[in-house]
Amino acid sequence: MAPRIIRPEISPTAPIELRHAMGDVYVTIQHKEEYIEAKWQGHITADNVVSASLAFLELLKSKRCSKLLNDKSAVTGDWQEANDWLQFEWLPRAMEAGLRFMAHVYSFNMFSQLAARELQERITPEVSMKSFYERPLAEEWLREQDDTAADRRAATA
């Protein structure tokens, strides 16, 4: 197997941690080699999702990465109220900054799953989003995605 070379401009960054008022981390956002990862935990709200999405957007603008791994497997809470904002405010800005693919890892919390399913209906086909119950499958799918194919789809949409 040939060694992998990581170019300095795409090397991983230090994680960004967002915290609740009481100090508990609810999301860690980090640029990895092939994607940006948002790893969520604990009870989250629509306001938390908006705050994290703004932080993700800033990282996306600086890294110009086309892929997001949105891992909400360890959360509870109903964040569905954020979906209007995500669709109409965040999505156009994220796409302009280069987002093309999102792999979402479901929580086992029913309310969080419903919010994720609704979000997928709202943002597809602008962003190719697929949801998973297992993180390794989400990572595998994300690595298989090709930016040139996404650009062709966006041009014909």
Backbone as JSON Lines, residues from 0, in Angstrom:
{"i":0,"aa":"M","n":[0.84,-1.18,0.0],"ca":[0.0,0.0,0.0],"c":[0.88,1.24,0.0]}
{"i":1,"aa":"A","n":[0.6,2.16,-0.88],"ca":[1.39,3.39,-0.99],"c":[1.08,4.3,0.19]}
{"i":2,"aa":"P","n":[2.1,5.01,0.67],"ca":[1.84,5.94,1.79],"c":[0.96,7.09,1.32]}
{"i":3,"aa":"R","n":[0.14,7.58,2.24],"ca":[-0.74,8.72,1.94],"c":[-0.01,10.01,2.28]}
{"i":4,"aa":"I","n":[-0.05,10.94,1.39],"ca":[0.57,12.23,1.62],"c":[-0.52,13.24,1.94]}
{"i":5,"aa":"I","n":[-0.37,13.91,3.05],"ca":[-1.33,14.94,3.45],"c":[-0.71,16.29,3.14]}
{"i":6,"aa":"R","n":[-1.33,17.02,2.25],"ca":[-0.84,18.36,1.92],"c":[-1.18,19.29,3.08]}
{"i":7,"aa":"P","n":[-0.3,20.23,3.39],"ca":[-0.55,21.13,4.53],"c":[-1.89,21.85,4.46]}
{"i":8,"aa":"E","n":[-2.34,22.25,3.27],"ca":[-3.58,23.02,3.18],"c":[-4.83,22.18,3.46]}
{"i":9,"aa":"I","n":[-4.71,20.85,3.48],"ca":[-5.88,20.04,3.8],"c":[-5.67,19.2,5.06]}
{"i":10,"aa":"S","n":[-4.65,19.51,5.83],"ca":[-4.41,18.74,7.05],"c":[-5.5,19.05,8.07]}
{"i":11,"aa":"P","n":[-5.76,18.12,8.96],"ca":[-6.81,18.32,9.97],"c":[-6.51,19.53,10.86]}
{"i":12,"aa":"T","n":[-7.55,20.11,11.39],"ca":[-7.42,21.28,12.27],"c":[-7.79,20.89,13.69]}
{"i":13,"aa":"A","n":[-7.47,21.8,14.61],"ca":[-7.88,21.6,16.0],"c":[-9.4,21.66,16.06]}
{"i":14,"aa":"P","n":[-9.99,20.87,16.93],"ca":[-11.46,20.85,17.01],"c":[-12.02,22.15,17.58]}
{"i":15,"aa":"I","n":[-13.23,22.48,17.11],"ca":[-14.01,23.59,17.64],"c":[-15.07,22.96,18.52]}
{"i":16,"aa":"E","n":[-15.14,23.37,19.78],"ca":[-16.14,22.83,20.7],"c":[-17.16,23.91,21.04]}
{"i":17,"aa":"L","n":[-18.43,23.59,20.87],"ca":[-19.5,24.48,21.3],"c":[-20.14,23.89,22.54]}
{"i":18,"aa":"R","n":[-20.43,24.76,23.5],"ca":[-20.91,24.31,24.8],"c":[-22.25,24.94,25.18]}
{"i":19,"aa":"H","n":[-23.01,24.18,25.97],"ca":[-24.23,24.72,26.58],"c":[-23.82,25.74,27.64]}
{"i":20,"aa":"A","n":[-24.79,26.51,28.13],"ca":[-24.52,27.53,29.15],"c":[-23.88,26.94,30.4]}
{"i":21,"aa":"M","n":[-24.19,25.7,30.71],"ca":[-23.63,25.05,31.9],"c":[-22.24,24.46,31.65]}
{"i":22,"aa":"G","n":[-21.74,24.58,30.43],"ca":[-20.37,24.15,30.14],"c":[-20.22,22.82,29.44]}
{"i":23,"aa":"D","n":[-21.31,22.07,29.26],"ca":[-21.22,20.77,28.59],"c":[-21.07,20.97,27.08]}
{"i":24,"aa":"V","n":[-20.14,20.22,26.48],"ca":[-19.94,20.27,25.04],"c":[-21.13,19.59,24.36]}
{"i":25,"aa":"Y","n":[-21.72,20.25,23.36],"ca":[-22.8,19.6,22.61],"c":[-22.39,19.27,21.18]}
{"i":26,"aa":"V","n":[-21.32,19.88,20.68],"ca":[-20.82,19.51,19.36],"c":[-19.34,19.83,19.26]}
{"i":27,"aa":"T","n":[-18.62,18.96,18.58],"ca":[-17.22,19.18,18.26],"c":[-17.12,19.14,16.74]}
{"i":28,"aa":"I","n":[-16.58,20.22,16.16],"ca":[-16.46,20.33,14.71],"c":[-14.98,20.35,14.36]}
{"i":29,"aa":"Q","n":[-14.61,19.51,13.4],"ca":[-13.19,19.41,13.06],"c":[-13.01,19.07,11.59]}
{"i":30,"aa":"H","n":[-12.02,19.7,10.97],"ca":[-11.66,19.35,9.6],"c":[-10.75,18.14,9.64]}
{"i":31,"aa":"K","n":[-11.2,17.08,9.03],"ca":[-10.4,15.87,8.89],"c":[-9.76,15.89,7.51]}
{"i":32,"aa":"E","n":[-9.07,14.84,7.16],"ca":[-8.38,14.81,5.86],"c":[-9.35,14.89,4.69]}
{"i":33,"aa":"E","n":[-10.48,14.16,4.75],"ca":[-11.37,14.07,3.6],"c":[-12.72,14.77,3.79]}
{"i":34,"aa":"Y","n":[-13.0,15.23,4.99],"ca":[-14.31,15.84,5.25],"c":[-14.25,16.67,6.52]}
{"i":35,"aa":"I","n":[-15.31,17.43,6.75],"ca":[-15.48,18.12,8.02],"c":[-16.44,17.28,8.84]}
{"i":36,"aa":"E","n":[-16.1,17.08,10.09],"ca":[-16.91,16.26,10.98],"c":[-17.58,17.13,12.04]}
{"i":37,"aa":"A","n":[-18.87,16.91,12.23],"ca":[-19.6,17.49,13.35],"c":[-20.06,16.33,14.21]}
{"i":38,"aa":"K","n":[-19.48,16.18,15.39],"ca":[-19.79,15.08,16.32],"c":[-20.59,15.67,17.48]}
{"i":39,"aa":"W","n":[-21.87,15.3,17.53],"ca":[-22.81,15.84,18.5],"c":[-22.93,14.92,19.7]}
{"i":40,"aa":"Q","n":[-23.34,15.52,20.86],"ca":[-23.6,14.7,22.05],"c":[-24.57,15.42,22.98]}
{"i":41,"aa":"G","n":[-25.27,14.63,23.77],"ca":[-26.19,15.19,24.76],"c":[-27.49,15.67,24.17]}
{"i":42,"aa":"H","n":[-28.2,16.47,24.94],"ca":[-29.5,17.0,24.52],"c":[-29.26,18.28,23.72]}
{"i":43,"aa":"I","n":[-29.83,18.34,22.52],"ca":[-29.65,19.52,21.68],"c":[-30.99,20.14,21.3]}
{"i":44,"aa":"T","n":[-30.92,21.41,20.94],"ca":[-32.11,22.18,20.55],"c":[-31.88,22.77,19.15]}
{"i":45,"aa":"A","n":[-32.91,23.37,18.63],"ca":[-32.8,24.05,17.34],"c":[-31.77,25.17,17.41]}
{"i":46,"aa":"D","n":[-31.72,25.89,18.51],"ca":[-30.72,26.96,18.67],"c":[-29.3,26.4,18.62]}
{"i":47,"aa":"N","n":[-29.09,25.24,19.23],"ca":[-27.77,24.6,19.17],"c":[-27.39,24.26,17.74]}
{"i":48,"aa":"V","n":[-28.36,23.77,16.98],"ca":[-28.11,23.39,15.58],"c":[-27.74,24.62,14.76]}
{"i":49,"aa":"V","n":[-28.43,25.73,14.98],"ca":[-28.12,26.96,14.25],"c":[-26.71,27.44,14.61]}
{"i":50,"aa":"S","n":[-26.38,27.48,15.89],"ca":[-25.05,27.92,16.31],"c":[-23.95,27.04,15.72]}
{"i":51,"aa":"A","n":[-24.15,25.74,15.76],"ca":[-23.15,24.82,15.21],"c":[-23.05,24.95,13.7]}
{"i":52,"aa":"S","n":[-24.16,25.18,13.04],"ca":[-24.15,25.32,11.58],"c":[-23.39,26.57,11.16]}
{"i":53,"aa":"L","n":[-23.48,27.63,11.94],"ca":[-22.71,28.84,11.65],"c":[-21.22,28.6,11.84]}
{"i":54,"aa":"A","n":[-20.86,27.87,12.9],"ca":[-19.45,27.53,13.12],"c":[-18.93,26.63,12.0]}
{"i":55,"aa":"F","n":[-19.75,25.66,11.59],"ca":[-19.38,24.78,10.48],"c":[-19.16,25.61,9.21]}
{"i":56,"aa":"L","n":[-20.04,26.56,8.97],"ca":[-19.95,27.39,7.77],"c":[-18.63,28.15,7.73]}
{"i":57,"aa":"E","n":[-18.2,28.69,8.86],"ca":[-16.92,29.41,8.9],"c":[-15.75,28.48,8.58]}
{"i":58,"aa":"L","n":[-15.78,27.27,9.13],"ca":[-14.72,26.3,8.83],"c":[-14.78,25.89,7.37]}
{"i":59,"aa":"L","n":[-15.97,25.69,6.85],"ca":[-16.15,25.31,5.45],"c":[-15.58,26.4,4.52]}
{"i":60,"aa":"K","n":[-15.84,27.64,4.84],"ca":[-15.32,28.74,4.01],"c":[-13.79,28.75,3.99]}
{"i":61,"aa":"S","n":[-13.17,28.46,5.12],"ca":[-11.7,28.5,5.18],"c":[-11.06,27.26,4.58]}
{"i":62,"aa":"K","n":[-11.73,26.12,4.62],"ca":[-11.14,24.87,4.14],"c":[-11.62,24.45,2.76]}
{"i":63,"aa":"R","n":[-12.74,25.01,2.29],"ca":[-13.3,24.65,0.97],"c":[-13.42,23.14,0.82]}
{"i":64,"aa":"C","n":[-14.09,22.53,1.75],"ca":[-14.28,21.08,1.77],"c":[-15.7,20.78,1.3]}
{"i":65,"aa":"S","n":[-15.88,19.76,0.49],"ca":[-17.19,19.48,-0.09],"c":[-18.01,18.47,0.71]}
{"i":66,"aa":"K","n":[-17.44,17.93,1.8],"ca":[-18.11,16.82,2.49],"c":[-18.26,17.1,3.99]}
{"i":67,"aa":"L","n":[-19.43,16.73,4.52],"ca":[-19.72,16.86,5.95],"c":[-20.17,15.52,6.49]}
{"i":68,"aa":"L","n":[-19.54,15.09,7.58],"ca":[-20.01,13.94,8.35],"c":[-20.71,14.53,9.57]}
{"i":69,"aa":"N","n":[-22.02,14.42,9.62],"ca":[-22.85,14.98,10.68],"c":[-23.31,13.84,11.58]}
{"i":70,"aa":"D","n":[-22.54,13.59,12.63],"ca":[-22.78,12.43,13.5],"c":[-23.6,12.84,14.72]}
{"i":71,"aa":"K","n":[-24.89,12.55,14.67],"ca":[-25.79,12.85,15.78],"c":[-26.2,11.58,16.52]}
{"i":72,"aa":"S","n":[-25.36,10.56,16.46],"ca":[-25.71,9.27,17.06],"c":[-25.85,9.34,18.58]}
{"i":73,"aa":"A","n":[-25.24,10.32,19.23],"ca":[-25.25,10.39,20.69],"c":[-26.07,11.56,21.21]}
{"i":74,"aa":"V","n":[-27.16,11.92,20.5],"ca":[-27.97,13.05,20.96],"c":[-29.41,12.65,21.25]}
{"i":75,"aa":"T","n":[-30.04,13.52,22.01],"ca":[-31.49,13.5,22.19],"c":[-31.97,14.91,21.88]}
{"i":76,"aa":"G","n":[-33.25,15.05,21.71],"ca":[-33.8,16.38,21.51],"c":[-34.41,16.55,20.14]}
{"i":77,"aa":"D","n":[-35.34,17.46,20.08],"ca":[-36.03,17.79,18.83],"c":[-35.48,19.11,18.33]}
{"i":78,"aa":"W","n":[-34.78,19.06,17.22],"ca":[-34.17,20.25,16.62],"c":[-34.83,20.63,15.3]}
{"i":79,"aa":"Q","n":[-36.02,20.07,15.06],"ca":[-36.72,20.25,13.78],"c":[-37.01,21.72,13.47]}
{"i":80,"aa":"E","n":[-37.19,22.56,14.47],"ca":[-37.46,23.98,14.24],"c":[-36.32,24.68,13.5]}
{"i":81,"aa":"A","n":[-35.15,24.1,13.49],"ca":[-34.01,24.69,12.78],"c":[-34.06,24.42,11.27]}
{"i":82,"aa":"N","n":[-34.91,23.51,10.83],"ca":[-34.88,23.09,9.42],"c":[-35.24,24.2,8.44]}
{"i":83,"aa":"D","n":[-36.15,25.09,8.79],"ca":[-36.43,26.23,7.9],"c":[-35.17,27.06,7.7]}
{"i":84,"aa":"W","n":[-34.53,27.4,8.81],"ca":[-33.31,28.2,8.73],"c":[-32.22,27.46,7.95]}
{"i":85,"aa":"L","n":[-32.07,26.17,8.22],"ca":[-31.05,25.39,7.5],"c":[-31.31,25.39,6.0]}
{"i":86,"aa":"Q","n":[-32.55,25.22,5.6],"ca":[-32.89,25.17,4.18],"c":[-32.72,26.53,3.49]}
{"i":87,"aa":"F","n":[-33.24,27.56,4.09],"ca":[-33.31,28.85,3.39],"c":[-32.15,29.79,3.67]}
{"i":88,"aa":"E","n":[-31.51,29.67,4.8],"ca":[-30.4,30.57,5.15],"c":[-29.04,29.88,5.02]}
{"i":89,"aa":"W","n":[-28.91,28.74,5.67],"ca":[-27.61,28.07,5.74],"c":[-27.24,27.35,4.44]}
{"i":90,"aa":"L","n":[-28.17,26.61,3.87],"ca":[-27.87,25.79,2.69],"c":[-27.28,26.59,1.53]}
{"i":91,"aa":"P","n":[-27.87,27.71,1.13],"ca":[-27.26,28.45,0.01],"c":[-25.83,28.91,0.32]}
{"i":92,"aa":"R","n":[-25.59,29.32,1.56],"ca":[-24.25,29.77,1.94],"c":[-23.28,28.6,2.0]}
{"i":93,"aa":"A","n":[-23.73,27.46,2.48],"ca":[-22.87,26.28,2.55],"c":[-22.52,25.78,1.15]}
{"i":94,"aa":"M","n":[-23.5,25.8,0.26],"ca":[-23.22,25.37,-1.12],"c":[-22.25,26.34,-1.8]}
{"i":95,"aa":"E","n":[-22.43,27.62,-1.57],"ca":[-21.51,28.61,-2.14],"c":[-20.09,28.4,-1.63]}
{"i":96,"aa":"A","n":[-19.97,27.93,-0.39],"ca":[-18.65,27.66,0.19],"c":[-18.1,26.29,-0.21]}
{"i":97,"aa":"G","n":[-18.89,25.49,-0.94],"ca":[-18.37,24.24,-1.48],"c":[-19.03,22.96,-1.02]}
{"i":98,"aa":"L","n":[-19.99,23.0,-0.09],"ca":[-20.61,21.77,0.39],"c":[-21.38,21.07,-0.73]}
{"i":99,"aa":"R","n":[-21.14,19.79,-0.91],"ca":[-21.83,18.99,-1.92],"c":[-22.42,17.69,-1.37]}
{"i":100,"aa":"F","n":[-21.83,17.17,-0.27],"ca":[-22.22,15.87,0.27],"c":[-22.35,15.94,1.78]}
{"i":101,"aa":"M","n":[-23.4,15.3,2.31],"ca":[-23.56,15.19,3.75],"c":[-23.96,13.77,4.11]}
{"i":102,"aa":"A","n":[-23.16,13.15,4.96],"ca":[-23.51,11.86,5.54],"c":[-24.0,12.14,6.95]}
{"i":103,"aa":"H","n":[-25.21,11.71,7.26],"ca":[-25.81,11.97,8.57],"c":[-25.94,10.64,9.3]}
{"i":104,"aa":"V","n":[-25.43,10.61,10.54],"ca":[-25.57,9.41,11.37],"c":[-26.71,9.68,12.35]}
{"i":105,"aa":"Y","n":[-27.75,8.84,12.24],"ca":[-28.94,9.0,13.06],"c":[-28.66,8.78,14.54]}
{"i":106,"aa":"S","n":[-29.4,9.52,15.34],"ca":[-29.55,9.24,16.76],"c":[-30.61,8.14,16.88]}
{"i":107,"aa":"F","n":[-30.63,7.45,18.0],"ca":[-31.7,6.49,18.22],"c":[-32.92,7.18,18.82]}
{"i":108,"aa":"N","n":[-32.81,8.48,19.05],"ca":[-33.92,9.3,19.54],"c":[-34.88,9.59,18.39]}
{"i":109,"aa":"M","n":[-36.13,9.24,18.57],"ca":[-37.12,9.37,17.5],"c":[-37.27,10.81,17.01]}
{"i":110,"aa":"F","n":[-37.26,11.79,17.91],"ca":[-37.45,13.18,17.51],"c":[-36.29,13.67,16.66]}
{"i":111,"aa":"S","n":[-35.09,13.27,17.03],"ca":[-33.91,13.66,16.25],"c":[-33.94,13.0,14.87]}
{"i":112,"aa":"Q","n":[-34.38,11.75,14.81],"ca":[-34.49,11.05,13.52],"c":[-35.49,11.74,12.6]}
{"i":113,"aa":"L","n":[-36.63,12.12,13.15],"ca":[-37.65,12.8,12.35],"c":[-37.13,14.13,11.81]}
{"i":114,"aa":"A","n":[-36.41,14.87,12.63],"ca":[-35.84,16.14,12.17],"c":[-34.83,15.9,11.05]}
{"i":115,"aa":"A","n":[-34.02,14.86,11.17],"ca":[-33.01,14.55,10.14],"c":[-33.68,14.13,8.84]}
{"i":116,"aa":"R","n":[-34.73,13.34,8.94],"ca":[-35.44,12.91,7.72],"c":[-36.06,14.1,7.0]}
{"i":117,"aa":"E","n":[-36.65,15.0,7.77],"ca":[-37.24,16.19,7.15],"c":[-36.16,17.05,6.5]}
{"i":118,"aa":"L","n":[-35.02,17.2,7.17],"ca":[-33.93,17.98,6.59],"c":[-33.46,17.38,5.27]}
{"i":119,"aa":"Q","n":[-33.34,16.07,5.23],"ca":[-32.9,15.4,4.0],"c":[-33.87,15.68,2.85]}
{"i":120,"aa":"E","n":[-35.16,15.65,3.13],"ca":[-36.15,15.95,2.09],"c":[-36.02,17.39,1.6]}
{"i":121,"aa":"R","n":[-35.65,18.29,2.48],"ca":[-35.58,19.71,2.15],"c":[-34.33,20.06,1.33]}
{"i":122,"aa":"I","n":[-33.21,19.41,1.61],"ca":[-31.96,19.87,0.98],"c":[-31.49,19.01,-0.19]}
{"i":123,"aa":"T","n":[-32.16,17.88,-0.41],"ca":[-31.81,17.04,-1.54],"c":[-32.66,17.46,-2.73]}
{"i":124,"aa":"P","n":[-32.16,17.64,-3.91],"ca":[-30.89,17.2,-4.46],"c":[-29.79,18.26,-4.44]}
{"i":125,"aa":"E","n":[-30.06,19.47,-3.89],"ca":[-29.02,20.5,-3.89],"c":[-27.72,19.98,-3.27]}
{"i":126,"aa":"V","n":[-27.85,19.3,-2.15],"ca":[-26.73,18.6,-1.52],"c":[-27.1,17.13,-1.48]}
{"i":127,"aa":"S","n":[-26.16,16.3,-1.84],"ca":[-26.4,14.87,-1.79],"c":[-26.26,14.43,-0.33]}
{"i":128,"aa":"M","n":[-27.4,14.11,0.29],"ca":[-27.41,13.73,1.71],"c":[-27.92,12.31,1.84]}
{"i":129,"aa":"K","n":[-27.23,11.54,2.66],"ca":[-27.66,10.18,2.94],"c":[-27.52,9.95,4.44]}
{"i":130,"aa":"S","n":[-28.5,9.25,5.01],"ca":[-28.5,8.99,6.45],"c":[-28.2,7.53,6.74]}
{"i":131,"aa":"F","n":[-27.57,7.32,7.89],"ca":[-27.1,5.99,8.28],"c":[-27.35,5.77,9.76]}
{"i":132,"aa":"Y","n":[-27.46,4.51,10.15],"ca":[-27.53,4.15,11.57],"c":[-26.15,3.81,12.11]}
{"i":133,"aa":"E","n":[-25.17,3.57,11.23],"ca":[-23.83,3.19,11.65],"c":[-22.8,4.14,11.06]}
{"i":134,"aa":"R","n":[-21.96,4.69,11.91],"ca":[-20.96,5.66,11.48],"c":[-19.99,5.11,10.43]}
{"i":135,"aa":"P","n":[-19.47,3.89,10.58],"ca":[-18.53,3.4,9.55],"c":[-19.14,3.39,8.14]}
{"i":136,"aa":"L","n":[-20.42,3.08,8.03],"ca":[-21.07,3.11,6.72],"c":[-21.17,4.54,6.19]}
{"i":137,"aa":"A","n":[-21.44,5.49,7.08],"ca":[-21.5,6.9,6.67],"c":[-20.15,7.38,6.18]}
{"i":138,"aa":"E","n":[-19.09,7.02,6.89],"ca":[-17.74,7.41,6.49],"c":[-17.37,6.8,5.14]}
{"i":139,"aa":"E","n":[-17.7,5.55,4.97],"ca":[-17.4,4.87,3.7],"c":[-18.13,5.55,2.53]}
{"i":140,"aa":"W","n":[-19.42,5.82,2.71],"ca":[-20.19,6.47,1.65],"c":[-19.59,7.84,1.31]}
{"i":141,"aa":"L","n":[-19.24,8.59,2.35],"ca":[-18.71,9.94,2.13],"c":[-17.39,9.89,1.36]}
{"i":142,"aa":"R","n":[-16.54,8.95,1.69],"ca":[-15.25,8.83,0.99],"c":[-15.44,8.44,-0.48]}
{"i":143,"aa":"E","n":[-16.52,7.74,-0.79],"ca":[-16.77,7.29,-2.17],"c":[-17.31,8.4,-3.07]}
{"i":144,"aa":"Q","n":[-17.78,9.51,-2.48],"ca":[-18.43,10.54,-3.28],"c":[-17.41,11.33,-4.09]}
{"i":145,"aa":"D","n":[-17.8,11.67,-5.3],"ca":[-16.93,12.33,-6.27],"c":[-17.41,13.75,-6.52]}
{"i":146,"aa":"D","n":[-16.55,14.72,-6.26],"ca":[-16.93,16.13,-6.45],"c":[-17.31,16.46,-7.88]}
{"i":147,"aa":"T","n":[-16.67,15.87,-8.85],"ca":[-16.97,16.22,-10.25],"c":[-18.37,15.77,-10.63]}
{"i":148,"aa":"A","n":[-18.81,14.62,-10.12],"ca":[-20.17,14.15,-10.4],"c":[-21.19,15.09,-9.75]}
{"i":149,"aa":"A","n":[-20.89,15.58,-8.55],"ca":[-21.8,16.52,-7.88],"c":[-21.9,17.82,-8.63]}
{"i":150,"aa":"D","n":[-20.79,18.3,-9.16],"ca":[-20.81,19.55,-9.93],"c":[-21.66,19.39,-11.18]}
{"i":151,"aa":"R","n":[-21.58,18.21,-11.83],"ca":[-22.41,17.97,-13.01],"c":[-23.88,17.95,-12.65]}
{"i":152,"aa":"R","n":[-24.24,17.3,-11.53],"ca":[-25.63,17.25,-11.09],"c":[-26.15,18.64,-10.78]}
{"i":153,"aa":"A","n":[-25.33,19.45,-10.09],"ca":[-25.75,20.81,-9.73],"c":[-25.95,21.66,-10.97]}
{"i":154,"aa":"A","n":[-25.15,21.47,-11.99],"ca":[-25.26,22.26,-13.2],"c":[-26.53,21.94,-13.98]}
{"i":155,"aa":"T","n":[-27.04,20.71,-13.86],"ca":[-28.24,20.31,-14.6],"c":[-29.5,20.46,-13.77]}
{"i":156,"aa":"A","n":[-29.38,20.76,-12.48],"ca":[-30.56,20.88,-11.61],"c":[-31.29,22.19,-11.82]}
